[in-house]
Amino acid sequence: MIIFAIETSCDETAAAVIKTDGKNIAILSEVISSQIKLHAKWGGVVPNLAAREHLKNIFPVIEYSLTRAGVRSTEIDLIATTRGPGLIPALLIGNTVSKTLAWIWKKPLLGINHIEGHIYSNFVRDVKSQKSKVKSDKIKFPVLCLIVSGGHTQLVLMKNHLQYKIIGQTLDDAAGEAFDKVARILGLGYPGGPAISAYAAKHEAWGAERKKGNNMRYALRNICLPRPMIQSKDFNFSFSGLKTAVLYEVKKIKILDQKEKIMLCHEFQQAVIDVLISKTIKAVKRFSPKTVMIAGGVSANKELRNQLKRSLKTNFPNIKYTEPNSKYSVDNAVMVASAACYRWKRMTPGQRKLSENSWKKNETDANLKLA
């Protein structure tokens, strides 16, 4: 079957076409129109501005996606769209267009949870060329998934496909949100995650030079930020206080030069990573999953990936660890199509029949829960 997917939960207008035989997935096309430059001057996404850009970009993105895939509307078997969570003005554009296409083309429509899409990005393997086949990994359940994005930080336990239990989540700022706010404090621009990661990498380069015995131009000042809730007995997170701690450090520094920014970025990033890994390891000990996944925009962070992988290998060598291709960590439509593929496979004939008219009831929900 051929699945056409649309994603507009935040500031990426995305569409994708995949083909599946129930076991393998072939990605026929994937298109993303980014709004990063537009929102950069505001230091974050402006919802109504994002919606206007989605409205301007969505039809060219759809047309380009279908053209690249070499697929006509009559060949599409299923339409999938993100119905939440996300920014309601942005979600409305993608969902309304998806419902309209489902009605005009007379196709079944599935509304997909954005977080579920991120989880199922782990079932999309690396694609070296368009139209190449992608074999779905045989991931063993139960699965523990660490979701880290701009709007969510959660630990989700899955006993099987599409069965979710949230065992921990952020009580305030999500990890990605904290990265953006700290980047704004340090004047690094938007999006904050890549900017902070790039500065933190320079600190690692300093350390490498020191080990070689080379003379350092700067003496490294000791900055120690808190690791919020790292000792708590639950699996919840909190990053608002960590952001505030960075603000206090900045106020103590008379001149915030490149050296100070590099040290603050390194310590902030490491503090976030320490908390995320500590909570994940604690959850593994409690729930004994056979597979650990990572997903969401922040999962593209190389240090987080490397340190989590190393920690799991050291403490639980028999547990399988998976991570999505970094291009599928950020918002995209391939992950929406992947989730729709697994949902469709597990639907009864009656449920599939009802989905033919689901465009009438598929409503957006900015706070849609994972269920």
ChimeraX attribute file (.defattr): number of C-alpha atoms within 10 A of each C-alpha:
attribute: neighborCount
match mode: 1-to-1
recipient: residues
	/A:1	13
	/A:2	21
	/A:3	24
	/A:4	29
	/A:5	32
	/A:6	32
	/A:7	35
	/A:8	33
	/A:9	33
	/A:10	24
	/A:11	27
	/A:12	24
	/A:13	31
	/A:14	27
	/A:15	31
	/A:16	29
	/A:17	28
	/A:18	24
	/A:19	22
	/A:20	16
	/A:21	10
	/A:22	12
	/A:23	11
	/A:24	14
	/A:25	24
	/A:26	19
	/A:27	25
	/A:28	25
	/A:29	24
	/A:30	22
	/A:31	21
	/A:32	21
	/A:33	17
	/A:34	16
	/A:35	17
	/A:36	16
	/A:37	10
	/A:38	16
	/A:39	18
	/A:40	15
	/A:41	11
	/A:42	12
	/A:43	19
	/A:44	19
	/A:45	19
	/A:46	17
	/A:47	19
	/A:48	13
	/A:49	15
	/A:50	26
	/A:51	24
	/A:52	13
	/A:53	20
	/A:54	29
	/A:55	17
	/A:56	12
	/A:57	17
	/A:58	23
	/A:59	14
	/A:60	11
	/A:61	21
	/A:62	21
	/A:63	13
	/A:64	17
	/A:65	23
	/A:66	21
	/A:67	13
	/A:68	16
	/A:69	19
	/A:70	12
	/A:71	16
	/A:72	10
	/A:73	13
	/A:74	9
	/A:75	11
	/A:76	20
	/A:77	16
	/A:78	22
	/A:79	24
	/A:80	28
	/A:81	31
	/A:82	30
	/A:83	28
	/A:84	29
	/A:85	22
	/A:86	24
	/A:87	23
	/A:88	20
	/A:89	21
	/A:90	29
	/A:91	28
	/A:92	24
	/A:93	22
	/A:94	27
	/A:95	25
	/A:96	17
	/A:97	16
	/A:98	25
	/A:99	26
	/A:100	14
	/A:101	17
	/A:102	22
	/A:103	17
	/A:104	10
	/A:105	14
	/A:106	17
	/A:107	21
	/A:108	22
	/A:109	30
	/A:110	29
	/A:111	25
	/A:112	27
	/A:113	26
	/A:114	28
	/A:115	27
	/A:116	23
	/A:117	26
	/A:118	29
	/A:119	26
	/A:120	25
	/A:121	30
	/A:122	24
	/A:123	23
	/A:124	24
	/A:125	17
	/A:126	16
	/A:127	13
	/A:128	9
	/A:129	10
	/A:130	13
	/A:131	17
	/A:132	13
	/A:133	19
	/A:134	18
	/A:135	14
	/A:136	14
	/A:137	13
	/A:138	7
	/A:139	18
	/A:140	14
	/A:141	15
	/A:142	18
	/A:143	25
	/A:144	27
	/A:145	26
	/A:146	24
	/A:147	26
	/A:148	27
	/A:149	26
	/A:150	21
	/A:151	20
	/A:152	21
	/A:153	28
	/A:154	24
	/A:155	26
	/A:156	22
	/A:157	23
	/A:158	18
	/A:159	15
	/A:160	12
	/A:161	15
	/A:162	16
	/A:163	12
	/A:164	17
	/A:165	14
	/A:166	16
	/A:167	15
	/A:168	19
	/A:169	20
	/A:170	19
	/A:171	12
	/A:172	15
	/A:173	21
	/A:174	23
	/A:175	28
	/A:176	24
	/A:177	25
	/A:178	27
	/A:179	29
	/A:180	24
	/A:181	25
	/A:182	25
	/A:183	23
	/A:184	17
	/A:185	15
	/A:186	22
	/A:187	14
	/A:188	19
	/A:189	21
	/A:190	23
	/A:191	23
	/A:192	25
	/A:193	26
	/A:194	18
	/A:195	17
	/A:196	26
	/A:197	19
	/A:198	15
	/A:199	20
	/A:200	22
	/A:201	16
	/A:202	16
	/A:203	20
	/A:204	14
	/A:205	11
	/A:206	16
	/A:207	14
	/A:208	12
	/A:209	13
	/A:210	12
	/A:211	9
	/A:212	9
	/A:213	9
	/A:214	10
	/A:215	9
	/A:216	11
	/A:217	7
	/A:218	8
	/A:219	8
	/A:220	14
	/A:221	10
	/A:222	9
	/A:223	13
	/A:224	14
	/A:225	18
	/A:226	17
	/A:227	20
	/A:228	18
	/A:229	16
	/A:230	20
	/A:231	11
	/A:232	10
	/A:233	9
	/A:234	14
	/A:235	21
	/A:236	20
	/A:237	26
	/A:238	22
	/A:239	26
	/A:240	18
	/A:241	16
	/A:242	20
	/A:243	22
	/A:244	15
	/A:245	17
	/A:246	23
	/A:247	15
	/A:248	11
	/A:249	14
	/A:250	17
	/A:251	11
	/A:252	10
	/A:253	10
	/A:254	7
	/A:255	10
	/A:256	14
	/A:257	10
	/A:258	11
	/A:259	16
	/A:260	18
	/A:261	20
	/A:262	23
	/A:263	20
	/A:264	26
	/A:265	25
	/A:266	21
	/A:267	20
	/A:268	27
	/A:269	21
	/A:270	18
	/A:271	19
	/A:272	25
	/A:273	19
	/A:274	18
	/A:275	21
	/A:276	25
	/A:277	20
	/A:278	18
	/A:279	23
	/A:280	23
	/A:281	17
	/A:282	14
	/A:283	20
	/A:284	21
	/A:285	12
	/A:286	9
	/A:287	13
	/A:288	15
	/A:289	20
	/A:290	17
	/A:291	19
	/A:292	26
	/A:293	22
	/A:294	26
	/A:295	30
	/A:296	28
	/A:297	23
	/A:298	26
	/A:299	24
	/A:300	23
	/A:301	18
	/A:302	13
	/A:303	16
	/A:304	20
	/A:305	17
	/A:306	10
	/A:307	15
	/A:308	22
	/A:309	18
	/A:310	13
	/A:311	15
	/A:312	19
	/A:313	14
	/A:314	10
	/A:315	12
	/A:316	16
	/A:317	11
	/A:318	11
	/A:319	17
	/A:320	17
	/A:321	20
	/A:322	18
	/A:323	23
	/A:324	24
	/A:325	18
	/A:326	17
	/A:327	12
	/A:328	25
	/A:329	25
	/A:330	21
	/A:331	26
	/A:332	28
	/A:333	32
	/A:334	30
	/A:335	30
	/A:336	33
	/A:337	35
	/A:338	26
	/A:339	27
	/A:340	26
	/A:341	25
	/A:342	16
	/A:343	14
	/A:344	16
	/A:345	10
	/A:346	12
	/A:347	12
	/A:348	10
	/A:349	10
	/A:350	8
	/A:351	11
	/A:352	17
	/A:353	12
	/A:354	12
	/A:355	21
	/A:356	17
	/A:357	17
	/A:358	19
	/A:359	23
	/A:360	13
	/A:361	11
	/A:362	19
	/A:363	16
	/A:364	27
	/A:365	17
	/A:366	16
	/A:367	13
	/A:368	15
	/A:369	13
	/A:370	17
	/A:371	10
